[in-house]
C-alpha cells in the first residue's frame, strides 16, 4: 500500500499516518523526521537544511528529494509506505513520479488534509517535544502528567522553533503560496480524497479508512 498525505503543517496528517501505520503495517515516512534526523546527526545535508527549517522555510527540493529517495529504497519500504510531507512542490511531485516509475510503484491513495488557520496555529503552538526521546505532547490536548516533563523518559519538554506562533504563521504563508499548487496537480486523479482536518484524529482516521475501502486498497 502506497499512500501520499498532503496538508499544511499542523493539519493532523502525521498523527493519522501513525494510525494508518499501526493498522496496515506500512512505515510512516515523515519528511520532517527524516530532515531532523539528518540535522541531529550533523550530516552535510542536515546542516544545509537546518537554517531553512528553523525559520519555517521549505528546504530546497534537491536536498529533500535526495533524502526521500534514499529512505524509500530501504528494506522496510518494499511492500508500501506512507509519505507525509512529501511532495511539497511540483518539482518534488515530478521527481517522485520518476522514482515510482523506476521502482514500478503505483500510488493507492492521495489524501489532502484541509484545516483552518486557527486550528493549525492552536495545534502547533501548543505542541511540546521531549529533548531526549522525541515524544510529542500538547499543552491542551495531550498534556504530560508533570508539566514540562516527558511521561516516557522524564526528560525536559521544549517548544521547537518551528512551532512558535510567528514561525507557524510564516510556515502557513509558505504553504499557501507554494505547496497548495500540488492540489490542482493531484486532485483530478481517481485516488485523490479530501479530509476535513478540523476534526479529531480518530474521526479523520475513520474517514481515511472509509476512502481506502472505496478504493479497494484497505485489505
Secondary structure as the mmCIF struct_conf table of DSSP 4:
data_model
#
loop_
_struct_conf.conf_type_id
_struct_conf.id
_struct_conf.beg_label_comp_id
_struct_conf.beg_label_asym_id
_struct_conf.beg_label_seq_id
_struct_conf.end_label_comp_id
_struct_conf.end_label_asym_id
_struct_conf.end_label_seq_id
STRN STRN1 UNK A 2 UNK A 7
TURN_TY1_P TURN_TY1_P1 UNK A 9 UNK A 10
BEND BEND1 UNK A 11 UNK A 12
HELX_RH_AL_P HELX_RH_AL_P1 UNK A 13 UNK A 24
STRN STRN2 UNK A 27 UNK A 30
HELX_RH_AL_P HELX_RH_AL_P2 UNK A 31 UNK A 41
TURN_TY1_P TURN_TY1_P2 UNK A 42 UNK A 42
HELX_RH_AL_P HELX_RH_AL_P3 UNK A 44 UNK A 54
TURN_TY1_P TURN_TY1_P3 UNK A 55 UNK A 56
HELX_LH_PP_P HELX_LH_PP_P1 UNK A 57 UNK A 60
HELX_RH_AL_P HELX_RH_AL_P4 UNK A 61 UNK A 72
TURN_TY1_P TURN_TY1_P4 UNK A 73 UNK A 73
BEND BEND2 UNK A 74 UNK A 74
HELX_RH_3T_P HELX_RH_3T_P1 UNK A 75 UNK A 77
TURN_TY1_P TURN_TY1_P5 UNK A 78 UNK A 79
STRN STRN3 UNK A 81 UNK A 84
BEND BEND3 UNK A 85 UNK A 85
BEND BEND4 UNK A 89 UNK A 89
HELX_RH_AL_P HELX_RH_AL_P5 UNK A 90 UNK A 103
TURN_TY1_P TURN_TY1_P6 UNK A 104 UNK A 104
STRN STRN4 UNK A 109 UNK A 114
HELX_RH_AL_P HELX_RH_AL_P6 UNK A 117 UNK A 125
TURN_TY1_P TURN_TY1_P7 UNK A 126 UNK A 126
STRN STRN5 UNK A 127 UNK A 130
TURN_TY1_P TURN_TY1_P8 UNK A 131 UNK A 133
STRN STRN6 UNK A 136 UNK A 138
TURN_TY1_P TURN_TY1_P9 UNK A 139 UNK A 141
STRN STRN7 UNK A 142 UNK A 142
BEND BEND5 UNK A 145 UNK A 145
STRN STRN8 UNK A 146 UNK A 146
TURN_TY1_P TURN_TY1_P10 UNK A 147 UNK A 148
STRN STRN9 UNK A 149 UNK A 149
TURN_TY1_P TURN_TY1_P11 UNK A 151 UNK A 153
HELX_LH_PP_P HELX_LH_PP_P2 UNK A 155 UNK A 155
STRN STRN10 UNK A 156 UNK A 156
STRN STRN11 UNK A 157 UNK A 158
HELX_RH_3T_P HELX_RH_3T_P2 UNK A 161 UNK A 163
BEND BEND6 UNK A 164 UNK A 164
HELX_RH_AL_P HELX_RH_AL_P7 UNK A 165 UNK A 174
HELX_RH_PI_P HELX_RH_PI_P1 UNK A 175 UNK A 179
TURN_TY1_P TURN_TY1_P12 UNK A 180 UNK A 180
HELX_RH_AL_P HELX_RH_AL_P8 UNK A 181 UNK A 186
TURN_TY1_P TURN_TY1_P13 UNK A 187 UNK A 188
BEND BEND7 UNK A 189 UNK A 189
TURN_TY1_P TURN_TY1_P14 UNK A 190 UNK A 191
STRN STRN12 UNK A 192 UNK A 196
TURN_TY1_P TURN_TY1_P15 UNK A 197 UNK A 198
BEND BEND8 UNK A 199 UNK A 199
HELX_RH_AL_P HELX_RH_AL_P9 UNK A 201 UNK A 214
TURN_TY1_P TURN_TY1_P16 UNK A 215 UNK A 216
#
